[in-house]
């Protein structure tokens, strides 16, 4: 761990894009200001831990949910020799499209 001493108004740079400003020192508390690109997440430690825990729980729920949803996935028809037009709810056979003749 790098330890630095800074006074109010001084800045610390992290890489080319992140600045940490010492805004105020009062008693045992230091106020810091941060300038960073929007894509850089900046969180207090306790918030970061809560986010990590929530993400872990969400990933577990997703895996469990996918397993439960698999029970509702369509199953193959038991008799594959039945033409699609005879299956309940099936539309016309695409292979016969355009072959019907109009009535005289």
MARVOLO-232004 format. One record per atom (N, C-alpha, C): residue number from 1; atom name; x, y, z. Coordinates in Angstrom, 1 decimal, always signed. Example, Ala and Ser with C-alpha at 12.3 -4.5 7.8 and 13.67 -1.06 7.14 Angstrom:
residues 2
<resi->1; name->N; c1->+13.2; c2->-5.7; c3->+7.8>
<resi->1; name->CA; c1->+12.3; c2->-4.5; c3->+7.8>
<resi->1; name->C; c1->+13.2; c2->-3.3; c3->+7.8>
<resi->2; name->N; c1->+12.8; c2->-2.2; c3->+7.1>
<resi->2; name->CA; c1->+13.7; c2->-1.1; c3->+7.1>
<resi->2; name->C; c1->+12.9; c2->+0.0; c3->+7.9>
This chain:
residues 104
<resi->1; name->N; c1->+0.8; c2->-1.2; c3->+0.0>
<resi->1; name->CA; c1->+0.0; c2->+0.0; c3->+0.0>
<resi->1; name->C; c1->+0.9; c2->+1.2; c3->+0.0>
<resi->2; name->N; c1->+0.5; c2->+2.2; c3->-0.9>
<resi->2; name->CA; c1->+1.3; c2->+3.4; c3->-0.9>
<resi->2; name->C; c1->+0.6; c2->+4.4; c3->+0.1>
<resi->3; name->N; c1->+1.4; c2->+5.0; c3->+0.9>
<resi->3; name->CA; c1->+0.8; c2->+6.0; c3->+1.9>
<resi->3; name->C; c1->+1.4; c2->+7.4; c3->+1.6>
<resi->4; name->N; c1->+0.5; c2->+8.4; c3->+1.4>
<resi->4; name->CA; c1->+1.0; c2->+9.7; c3->+1.0>
<resi->4; name->C; c1->+0.4; c2->+10.7; c3->+2.1>
<resi->5; name->N; c1->+1.1; c2->+11.8; c3->+2.2>
<resi->5; name->CA; c1->+0.7; c2->+12.9; c3->+3.1>
<resi->5; name->C; c1->+0.3; c2->+14.0; c3->+2.2>
<resi->6; name->N; c1->-0.9; c2->+14.5; c3->+2.3>
<resi->6; name->CA; c1->-1.3; c2->+15.7; c3->+1.5>
<resi->6; name->C; c1->-2.0; c2->+16.7; c3->+2.4>
<resi->7; name->N; c1->-2.0; c2->+17.9; c3->+2.0>
<resi->7; name->CA; c1->-2.7; c2->+19.0; c3->+2.7>
<resi->7; name->C; c1->-4.0; c2->+19.4; c3->+1.9>
<resi->8; name->N; c1->-4.9; c2->+20.1; c3->+2.6>
<resi->8; name->CA; c1->-6.1; c2->+20.6; c3->+1.9>
<resi->8; name->C; c1->-5.7; c2->+21.3; c3->+0.7>
<resi->9; name->N; c1->-6.4; c2->+21.1; c3->-0.4>
<resi->9; name->CA; c1->-6.1; c2->+21.8; c3->-1.7>
<resi->9; name->C; c1->-5.1; c2->+21.0; c3->-2.6>
<resi->10; name->N; c1->-4.5; c2->+20.0; c3->-2.1>
<resi->10; name->CA; c1->-3.5; c2->+19.2; c3->-2.9>
<resi->10; name->C; c1->-4.2; c2->+18.1; c3->-3.5>
<resi->11; name->N; c1->-3.6; c2->+17.6; c3->-4.6>
<resi->11; name->CA; c1->-4.2; c2->+16.5; c3->-5.4>
<resi->11; name->C; c1->-3.2; c2->+15.3; c3->-5.6>
<resi->12; name->N; c1->-3.9; c2->+14.2; c3->-5.7>
<resi->12; name->CA; c1->-3.1; c2->+12.9; c3->-6.0>
<resi->12; name->C; c1->-3.7; c2->+12.5; c3->-7.4>
<resi->13; name->N; c1->-2.8; c2->+12.0; c3->-8.3>
<resi->13; name->CA; c1->-3.2; c2->+11.5; c3->-9.6>
<resi->13; name->C; c1->-3.1; c2->+10.0; c3->-9.6>
<resi->14; name->N; c1->-4.0; c2->+9.3; c3->-10.2>
<resi->14; name->CA; c1->-4.0; c2->+7.9; c3->-10.4>
<resi->14; name->C; c1->-4.1; c2->+7.7; c3->-11.9>
<resi->15; name->N; c1->-3.0; c2->+7.3; c3->-12.5>
<resi->15; name->CA; c1->-2.9; c2->+7.2; c3->-14.0>
<resi->15; name->C; c1->-3.1; c2->+8.5; c3->-14.6>
<resi->16; name->N; c1->-3.6; c2->+8.6; c3->-15.8>
<resi->16; name->CA; c1->-3.8; c2->+9.8; c3->-16.5>
<resi->16; name->C; c1->-5.2; c2->+10.4; c3->-16.3>
<resi->17; name->N; c1->-6.1; c2->+9.6; c3->-15.9>
<resi->17; name->CA; c1->-7.5; c2->+10.0; c3->-15.9>
<resi->17; name->C; c1->-8.2; c2->+10.3; c3->-14.5>
<resi->18; name->N; c1->-7.5; c2->+9.9; c3->-13.4>
<resi->18; name->CA; c1->-8.2; c2->+10.0; c3->-12.1>
<resi->18; name->C; c1->-7.4; c2->+11.0; c3->-11.2>
<resi->19; name->N; c1->-8.2; c2->+11.9; c3->-10.6>
<resi->19; name->CA; c1->-7.6; c2->+12.9; c3->-9.7>
<resi->19; name->C; c1->-8.3; c2->+12.7; c3->-8.4>
<resi->20; name->N; c1->-7.6; c2->+12.7; c3->-7.3>
<resi->20; name->CA; c1->-8.1; c2->+12.7; c3->-5.9>
<resi->20; name->C; c1->-7.7; c2->+14.0; c3->-5.2>
<resi->21; name->N; c1->-8.7; c2->+14.8; c3->-4.8>
<resi->21; name->CA; c1->-8.4; c2->+16.1; c3->-4.2>
<resi->21; name->C; c1->-8.7; c2->+16.0; c3->-2.7>
<resi->22; name->N; c1->-7.8; c2->+16.6; c3->-1.9>
<resi->22; name->CA; c1->-8.1; c2->+16.7; c3->-0.5>
<resi->22; name->C; c1->-8.9; c2->+18.0; c3->-0.3>
<resi->23; name->N; c1->-10.2; c2->+17.8; c3->+0.1>
<resi->23; name->CA; c1->-11.1; c2->+19.0; c3->+0.2>
<resi->23; name->C; c1->-11.1; c2->+19.6; c3->+1.6>
<resi->24; name->N; c1->-11.1; c2->+18.7; c3->+2.6>
<resi->24; name->CA; c1->-11.1; c2->+19.2; c3->+4.0>
<resi->24; name->C; c1->-10.6; c2->+18.2; c3->+4.9>
<resi->25; name->N; c1->-10.0; c2->+18.6; c3->+6.0>
<resi->25; name->CA; c1->-9.5; c2->+17.8; c3->+7.1>
<resi->25; name->C; c1->-10.1; c2->+18.4; c3->+8.3>
<resi->26; name->N; c1->-10.9; c2->+17.6; c3->+9.1>
<resi->26; name->CA; c1->-11.5; c2->+18.1; c3->+10.3>
<resi->26; name->C; c1->-11.5; c2->+17.0; c3->+11.3>
<resi->27; name->N; c1->-10.7; c2->+17.2; c3->+12.4>
<resi->27; name->CA; c1->-10.6; c2->+16.1; c3->+13.4>
<resi->27; name->C; c1->-10.0; c2->+14.9; c3->+12.8>
<resi->28; name->N; c1->-10.7; c2->+13.8; c3->+12.9>
<resi->28; name->CA; c1->-10.2; c2->+12.5; c3->+12.3>
<resi->28; name->C; c1->-10.8; c2->+12.2; c3->+11.0>
<resi->29; name->N; c1->-11.4; c2->+13.2; c3->+10.4>
<resi->29; name->CA; c1->-12.1; c2->+13.0; c3->+9.1>
<resi->29; name->C; c1->-11.5; c2->+13.7; c3->+8.0>
<resi->30; name->N; c1->-11.4; c2->+13.1; c3->+6.8>
<resi->30; name->CA; c1->-10.8; c2->+13.7; c3->+5.6>
<resi->30; name->C; c1->-11.9; c2->+13.6; c3->+4.6>
<resi->31; name->N; c1->-12.2; c2->+14.8; c3->+3.9>
<resi->31; name->CA; c1->-13.1; c2->+14.8; c3->+2.8>
<resi->31; name->C; c1->-12.3; c2->+14.8; c3->+1.5>
<resi->32; name->N; c1->-12.6; c2->+13.9; c3->+0.6>
<resi->32; name->CA; c1->-11.9; c2->+13.8; c3->-0.6>
<resi->32; name->C; c1->-12.9; c2->+14.0; c3->-1.8>
<resi->33; name->N; c1->-12.3; c2->+14.6; c3->-2.9>
<resi->33; name->CA; c1->-13.1; c2->+14.8; c3->-4.1>
<resi->33; name->C; c1->-12.4; c2->+14.0; c3->-5.2>
<resi->34; name->N; c1->-13.2; c2->+13.5; c3->-6.1>
<resi->34; name->CA; c1->-12.7; c2->+12.6; c3->-7.2>
<resi->34; name->C; c1->-13.1; c2->+13.1; c3->-8.5>
<resi->35; name->N; c1->-12.2; c2->+13.2; c3->-9.5>
<resi->35; name->CA; c1->-12.5; c2->+13.4; c3->-10.9>
<resi->35; name->C; c1->-12.0; c2->+12.2; c3->-11.6>
<resi->36; name->N; c1->-13.0; c2->+11.6; c3->-12.3>
<resi->36; name->CA; c1->-12.6; c2->+10.4; c3->-13.1>
<resi->36; name->C; c1->-13.6; c2->+10.2; c3->-14.2>
<resi->37; name->N; c1->-13.3; c2->+9.5; c3->-15.3>
<resi->37; name->CA; c1->-14.2; c2->+9.2; c3->-16.4>
<resi->37; name->C; c1->-15.5; c2->+8.6; c3->-15.8>
<resi->38; name->N; c1->-16.6; c2->+8.8; c3->-16.5>
<resi->38; name->CA; c1->-17.9; c2->+8.2; c3->-16.1>
<resi->38; name->C; c1->-17.8; c2->+6.7; c3->-16.0>
<resi->39; name->N; c1->-17.1; c2->+6.0; c3->-16.8>
<resi->39; name->CA; c1->-17.0; c2->+4.6; c3->-16.8>
<resi->39; name->C; c1->-16.3; c2->+4.0; c3->-15.6>
<resi->40; name->N; c1->-15.6; c2->+4.9; c3->-14.8>
<resi->40; name->CA; c1->-14.9; c2->+4.4; c3->-13.6>
<resi->40; name->C; c1->-15.8; c2->+4.5; c3->-12.4>
<resi->41; name->N; c1->-16.1; c2->+3.4; c3->-11.8>
<resi->41; name->CA; c1->-17.0; c2->+3.3; c3->-10.7>
<resi->41; name->C; c1->-16.2; c2->+3.7; c3->-9.4>
<resi->42; name->N; c1->-16.8; c2->+4.6; c3->-8.6>
<resi->42; name->CA; c1->-16.2; c2->+5.0; c3->-7.4>
<resi->42; name->C; c1->-17.2; c2->+4.9; c3->-6.3>
<resi->43; name->N; c1->-16.9; c2->+4.0; c3->-5.3>
<resi->43; name->CA; c1->-17.8; c2->+3.7; c3->-4.2>
<resi->43; name->C; c1->-17.1; c2->+3.7; c3->-2.9>
<resi->44; name->N; c1->-17.8; c2->+4.0; c3->-1.8>
<resi->44; name->CA; c1->-17.3; c2->+3.7; c3->-0.5>
<resi->44; name->C; c1->-17.2; c2->+2.2; c3->-0.3>
<resi->45; name->N; c1->-16.3; c2->+1.8; c3->+0.5>
<resi->45; name->CA; c1->-16.1; c2->+0.3; c3->+0.7>
<resi->45; name->C; c1->-17.3; c2->-0.4; c3->+1.1>
<resi->46; name->N; c1->-18.1; c2->+0.1; c3->+2.0>
<resi->46; name->CA; c1->-19.3; c2->-0.6; c3->+2.4>
<resi->46; name->C; c1->-20.3; c2->-0.7; c3->+1.3>
<resi->47; name->N; c1->-20.4; c2->+0.3; c3->+0.4>
<resi->47; name->CA; c1->-21.3; c2->+0.2; c3->-0.7>
<resi->47; name->C; c1->-20.8; c2->-0.8; c3->-1.7>
<resi->48; name->N; c1->-19.5; c2->-0.8; c3->-2.0>
<resi->48; name->CA; c1->-18.9; c2->-1.7; c3->-2.9>
<resi->48; name->C; c1->-19.2; c2->-3.2; c3->-2.5>
<resi->49; name->N; c1->-19.1; c2->-3.4; c3->-1.2>
<resi->49; name->CA; c1->-19.3; c2->-4.8; c3->-0.7>
<resi->49; name->C; c1->-20.8; c2->-5.2; c3->-0.9>
<resi->50; name->N; c1->-21.7; c2->-4.3; c3->-0.6>
<resi->50; name->CA; c1->-23.1; c2->-4.5; c3->-0.8>
<resi->50; name->C; c1->-23.4; c2->-4.8; c3->-2.3>
<resi->51; name->N; c1->-22.8; c2->-4.1; c3->-3.2>
<resi->51; name->CA; c1->-23.0; c2->-4.3; c3->-4.6>
<resi->51; name->C; c1->-22.5; c2->-5.7; c3->-5.0>
<resi->52; name->N; c1->-21.3; c2->-6.0; c3->-4.6>
<resi->52; name->CA; c1->-20.7; c2->-7.3; c3->-4.9>
<resi->52; name->C; c1->-21.6; c2->-8.5; c3->-4.4>
<resi->53; name->N; c1->-22.1; c2->-8.3; c3->-3.1>
<resi->53; name->CA; c1->-23.0; c2->-9.4; c3->-2.6>
<resi->53; name->C; c1->-24.3; c2->-9.5; c3->-3.4>
<resi->54; name->N; c1->-24.9; c2->-8.4; c3->-3.7>
<resi->54; name->CA; c1->-26.1; c2->-8.4; c3->-4.5>
<resi->54; name->C; c1->-25.9; c2->-9.0; c3->-5.9>
<resi->55; name->N; c1->-24.7; c2->-8.7; c3->-6.5>
<resi->55; name->CA; c1->-24.4; c2->-9.4; c3->-7.8>
<resi->55; name->C; c1->-24.3; c2->-10.9; c3->-7.7>
<resi->56; name->N; c1->-23.6; c2->-11.3; c3->-6.6>
<resi->56; name->CA; c1->-23.4; c2->-12.7; c3->-6.3>
<resi->56; name->C; c1->-24.8; c2->-13.4; c3->-6.2>
<resi->57; name->N; c1->-25.7; c2->-12.8; c3->-5.4>
<resi->57; name->CA; c1->-27.0; c2->-13.4; c3->-5.2>
<resi->57; name->C; c1->-27.8; c2->-13.4; c3->-6.5>
<resi->58; name->N; c1->-27.7; c2->-12.4; c3->-7.3>
<resi->58; name->CA; c1->-28.4; c2->-12.3; c3->-8.5>
<resi->58; name->C; c1->-27.9; c2->-13.4; c3->-9.5>
<resi->59; name->N; c1->-26.6; c2->-13.7; c3->-9.5>
<resi->59; name->CA; c1->-26.1; c2->-14.7; c3->-10.4>
<resi->59; name->C; c1->-26.6; c2->-16.1; c3->-9.9>
<resi->60; name->N; c1->-26.7; c2->-16.3; c3->-8.6>
<resi->60; name->CA; c1->-27.2; c2->-17.6; c3->-8.1>
<resi->60; name->C; c1->-28.7; c2->-17.8; c3->-8.4>
<resi->61; name->N; c1->-29.5; c2->-16.7; c3->-8.3>
<resi->61; name->CA; c1->-30.9; c2->-16.8; c3->-8.6>
<resi->61; name->C; c1->-31.1; c2->-17.1; c3->-10.1>
<resi->62; name->N; c1->-30.3; c2->-16.4; c3->-10.9>
<resi->62; name->CA; c1->-30.4; c2->-16.7; c3->-12.4>
<resi->62; name->C; c1->-30.1; c2->-18.1; c3->-12.7>
<resi->63; name->N; c1->-29.1; c2->-18.7; c3->-12.2>
<resi->63; name->CA; c1->-28.8; c2->-20.1; c3->-12.5>
<resi->63; name->C; c1->-29.9; c2->-21.0; c3->-12.0>
<resi->64; name->N; c1->-30.5; c2->-20.8; c3->-10.8>
<resi->64; name->CA; c1->-31.6; c2->-21.6; c3->-10.3>
<resi->64; name->C; c1->-32.8; c2->-21.4; c3->-11.2>
<resi->65; name->N; c1->-33.1; c2->-20.1; c3->-11.6>
<resi->65; name->CA; c1->-34.2; c2->-19.8; c3->-12.4>
<resi->65; name->C; c1->-34.2; c2->-20.5; c3->-13.7>
<resi->66; name->N; c1->-33.0; c2->-20.5; c3->-14.4>
<resi->66; name->CA; c1->-32.8; c2->-21.2; c3->-15.7>
<resi->66; name->C; c1->-33.1; c2->-22.6; c3->-15.6>
<resi->67; name->N; c1->-32.7; c2->-23.3; c3->-14.5>
<resi->67; name->CA; c1->-32.9; c2->-24.7; c3->-14.3>
<resi->67; name->C; c1->-34.4; c2->-24.9; c3->-14.1>
<resi->68; name->N; c1->-35.1; c2->-24.1; c3->-13.4>
<resi->68; name->CA; c1->-36.5; c2->-24.3; c3->-13.2>
<resi->68; name->C; c1->-37.3; c2->-24.0; c3->-14.5>
<resi->69; name->N; c1->-36.9; c2->-23.1; c3->-15.3>
<resi->69; name->CA; c1->-37.6; c2->-22.8; c3->-16.5>
<resi->69; name->C; c1->-37.4; c2->-23.9; c3->-17.6>
<resi->70; name->N; c1->-36.3; c2->-24.7; c3->-17.4>
<resi->70; name->CA; c1->-36.1; c2->-25.8; c3->-18.4>
<resi->70; name->C; c1->-37.2; c2->-26.8; c3->-18.4>
<resi->71; name->N; c1->-37.9; c2->-26.9; c3->-17.2>
<resi->71; name->CA; c1->-39.0; c2->-27.8; c3->-17.1>
<resi->71; name->C; c1->-40.2; c2->-27.4; c3->-18.0>
<resi->72; name->N; c1->-40.3; c2->-26.1; c3->-18.4>
<resi->72; name->CA; c1->-41.4; c2->-25.6; c3->-19.2>
<resi->72; name->C; c1->-41.0; c2->-25.5; c3->-20.7>
<resi->73; name->N; c1->-39.8; c2->-25.9; c3->-21.1>
<resi->73; name->CA; c1->-39.4; c2->-25.8; c3->-22.4>
<resi->73; name->C; c1->-40.2; c2->-26.8; c3->-23.3>
<resi->74; name->N; c1->-40.5; c2->-26.4; c3->-24.5>
<resi->74; name->CA; c1->-41.3; c2->-27.3; c3->-25.4>
<resi->74; name->C; c1->-40.5; c2->-28.7; c3->-25.6>
<resi->75; name->N; c1->-41.2; c2->-29.8; c3->-25.5>
<resi->75; name->CA; c1->-40.6; c2->-31.1; c3->-25.7>
<resi->75; name->C; c1->-40.9; c2->-31.5; c3->-27.2>
<resi->76; name->N; c1->-40.0; c2->-32.4; c3->-27.7>
<resi->76; name->CA; c1->-40.2; c2->-32.9; c3->-29.1>
<resi->76; name->C; c1->-41.5; c2->-33.7; c3->-29.1>
<resi->77; name->N; c1->-42.2; c2->-33.7; c3->-30.3>
<resi->77; name->CA; c1->-43.4; c2->-34.5; c3->-30.4>
<resi->77; name->C; c1->-43.1; c2->-36.0; c3->-30.3>
<resi->78; name->N; c1->-43.9; c2->-36.8; c3->-29.7>
<resi->78; name->CA; c1->-43.6; c2->-38.2; c3->-29.5>
<resi->78; name->C; c1->-43.6; c2->-39.0; c3->-30.9>
<resi->79; name->N; c1->-44.5; c2->-38.5; c3->-31.8>
<resi->79; name->CA; c1->-44.5; c2->-39.2; c3->-33.1>
<resi->79; name->C; c1->-44.1; c2->-38.3; c3->-34.2>
<resi->80; name->N; c1->-42.8; c2->-38.4; c3->-34.6>
<resi->80; name->CA; c1->-42.2; c2->-37.5; c3->-35.6>
<resi->80; name->C; c1->-42.7; c2->-37.7; c3->-37.0>
<resi->81; name->N; c1->-43.5; c2->-38.9; c3->-37.3>
<resi->81; name->CA; c1->-44.0; c2->-39.2; c3->-38.6>
<resi->81; name->C; c1->-45.3; c2->-38.4; c3->-38.9>
<resi->82; name->N; c1->-45.9; c2->-37.7; c3->-37.9>
<resi->82; name->CA; c1->-47.1; c2->-37.0; c3->-38.2>
<resi->82; name->C; c1->-46.8; c2->-35.7; c3->-38.9>
<resi->83; name->N; c1->-47.4; c2->-35.4; c3->-40.1>
<resi->83; name->CA; c1->-47.1; c2->-34.2; c3->-40.8>
<resi->83; name->C; c1->-47.5; c2->-33.0; c3->-40.0>
<resi->84; name->N; c1->-46.8; c2->-31.9; c3->-40.2>
<resi->84; name->CA; c1->-47.0; c2->-30.6; c3->-39.4>
<resi->84; name->C; c1->-48.4; c2->-30.1; c3->-39.5>
<resi->85; name->N; c1->-49.1; c2->-30.3; c3->-40.6>
<resi->85; name->CA; c1->-50.5; c2->-29.8; c3->-40.8>
<resi->85; name->C; c1->-51.4; c2->-30.5; c3->-39.8>
<resi->86; name->N; c1->-51.1; c2->-31.7; c3->-39.4>
<resi->86; name->CA; c1->-52.0; c2->-32.5; c3->-38.6>
<resi->86; name->C; c1->-51.8; c2->-32.2; c3->-37.1>
<resi->87; name->N; c1->-50.7; c2->-31.5; c3->-36.8>
<resi->87; name->CA; c1->-50.5; c2->-31.2; c3->-35.4>
<resi->87; name->C; c1->-51.4; c2->-30.1; c3->-34.9>
<resi->88; name->N; c1->-52.0; c2->-30.2; c3->-33.8>
<resi->88; name->CA; c1->-53.0; c2->-29.3; c3->-33.3>
<resi->88; name->C; c1->-52.3; c2->-27.9; c3->-33.2>
<resi->89; name->N; c1->-53.0; c2->-26.9; c3->-33.7>
<resi->89; name->CA; c1->-52.4; c2->-25.5; c3->-33.7>
<resi->89; name->C; c1->-51.4; c2->-25.2; c3->-34.7>
<resi->90; name->N; c1->-51.1; c2->-26.2; c3->-35.6>
<resi->90; name->CA; c1->-50.1; c2->-25.9; c3->-36.6>
<resi->90; name->C; c1->-50.8; c2->-25.2; c3->-37.8>
<resi->91; name->N; c1->-50.1; c2->-24.4; c3->-38.5>
<resi->91; name->CA; c1->-50.7; c2->-23.7; c3->-39.7>
<resi->91; name->C; c1->-50.4; c2->-24.6; c3->-40.9>
<resi->92; name->N; c1->-50.6; c2->-24.0; c3->-42.1>
<resi->92; name->CA; c1->-50.4; c2->-24.8; c3->-43.3>
<resi->92; name->C; c1->-49.0; c2->-25.2; c3->-43.5>
<resi->93; name->N; c1->-48.8; c2->-26.3; c3->-44.2>
<resi->93; name->CA; c1->-47.4; c2->-26.8; c3->-44.5>
<resi->93; name->C; c1->-46.7; c2->-25.9; c3->-45.4>
<resi->94; name->N; c1->-45.6; c2->-25.3; c3->-45.0>
<resi->94; name->CA; c1->-44.9; c2->-24.3; c3->-45.9>
<resi->94; name->C; c1->-44.5; c2->-25.0; c3->-47.2>
<resi->95; name->N; c1->-44.3; c2->-26.3; c3->-47.3>
<resi->95; name->CA; c1->-43.9; c2->-27.0; c3->-48.5>
<resi->95; name->C; c1->-45.0; c2->-26.9; c3->-49.5>
<resi->96; name->N; c1->-46.2; c2->-26.8; c3->-49.1>
<resi->96; name->CA; c1->-47.4; c2->-26.8; c3->-50.0>
<resi->96; name->C; c1->-47.8; c2->-25.4; c3->-50.3>
<resi->97; name->N; c1->-47.2; c2->-24.4; c3->-49.8>
<resi->97; name->CA; c1->-47.6; c2->-23.0; c3->-50.1>
<resi->97; name->C; c1->-47.6; c2->-22.7; c3->-51.6>
<resi->98; name->N; c1->-48.7; c2->-22.1; c3->-52.0>
<resi->98; name->CA; c1->-48.8; c2->-21.7; c3->-53.4>
<resi->98; name->C; c1->-49.2; c2->-22.8; c3->-54.3>
<resi->99; name->N; c1->-49.5; c2->-24.0; c3->-53.8>
<resi->99; name->CA; c1->-50.0; c2->-25.1; c3->-54.7>
<resi->99; name->C; c1->-51.5; c2->-25.2; c3->-54.8>
<resi->100; name->N; c1->-52.2; c2->-24.5; c3->-53.9>
<resi->100; name->CA; c1->-53.6; c2->-24.6; c3->-53.9>
<resi->100; name->C; c1->-54.2; c2->-23.9; c3->-55.1>
<resi->101; name->N; c1->-55.2; c2->-24.5; c3->-55.8>
<resi->101; name->CA; c1->-55.8; c2->-23.8; c3->-56.9>
<resi->101; name->C; c1->-57.2; c2->-23.2; c3->-56.5>
<resi->102; name->N; c1->-57.5; c2->-22.0; c3->-57.0>
<resi->102; name->CA; c1->-58.7; c2->-21.4; c3->-56.7>
<resi->102; name->C; c1->-59.9; c2->-22.2; c3->-57.2>
<resi->103; name->N; c1->-61.0; c2->-22.1; c3->-56.5>
<resi->103; name->CA; c1->-62.2; c2->-22.9; c3->-56.9>
<resi->103; name->C; c1->-62.7; c2->-22.3; c3->-58.2>
<resi->104; name->N; c1->-63.3; c2->-23.2; c3->-59.1>
<resi->104; name->CA; c1->-63.9; c2->-22.7; c3->-60.4>
<resi->104; name->C; c1->-65.1; c2->-22.0; c3->-60.3>
